[in-house]
Amino acid sequence: MLSLPTIALHRAQPIVPTSVRPTTLTKAFASLLLIMLGAGASHVHADSMSALIAQKSAQFEPAVPSAKVSTRSTIQRVRRNQAGHINHAHINPASHAQANFNKATPNTTYRYPKVHRQPSAISPAFLSGSYDNVDSEYLPLLSNAESQSSTAAREVISTARKMALNERAIIQGGCWDYLDAVFKRAGVTRDTVHKGAYRQGPYAHSSDIEVGDWLYYINHGYNGVEHSGLFVGWVDETARQALMLSYAGENRREPARYRVYDLSNVYQIMRPTF
């Protein structure tokens, strides 16, 4: 039998099951404490990271400079110098493209040299004709007279040739009347560049005579009478032999004809002019 105090003491102490040992209870309590502390630490760590991220986000972050992309690159061009060595020069593609554009764009300030065109080599149609008032061997001389003379002389030579060979014109009167009609139709006037007298002279030198001149001379082939005609060109200047356009006129009713005359005694020269 236990005494009353003893019984009271046993009632005041907690009843611990015999199956639960103190060491087991201690481990359980420690595990619970670690779990609680770990959860608190994790919560504190999470709150600290959120605050840190928010703080960093609020701070000014300088903009990262954009990467500079350079369009300038180098292309090696092989050049040869005057000594024959190979040089590698670096050129800028932009400047190379500009140079090509400059080549493609015409330079409006440049003036191309004038092209000196040769005159047409086509022969005049009258050279192939057949005439009874000119020998064919003299037709080239007549053609040269037209192409190589001055403007006024060319008009006279050309007009006289058309009247004589193509139209076979008949003019009332003599040699003076025929040549006067030629000069008027050609639209030219005449200037006297040498003045002499029949039988007395002075007589002109051969160098004084030009194509298209209206000449007064002594006709040694026809009794030495005075005559006038149109000078075409020299056949033999040394012998004073020249091709002339002559008109007999009067009542012969014949067109003017090209003949060779002796011009040893030319006493008057009248030159066509505008």
Secondary structure, DSSP 8 states (H G I E B T S, - for coil): ---HHHHHHHHHS----TTS-HHHHHHHHHHHHHHHHHHHHHHHHHHHHHHHHHHHHHS---------------EEEEEE-TTS-EEEEEE-HHHHHHHHHHHHS--TT---------------GGGG---SSS-GGGHHHHHHHHHHS-HHHHHHHHHHHIIIIIS----SS-HHHHHHHHHHHHT-EEEEEEE-BTTTB----GGG--TT-EEEEEETTTTTEEEEEEEEEEEETTTTEEEEEE---TT-----EEEEEE-S-EEEEEEEE-
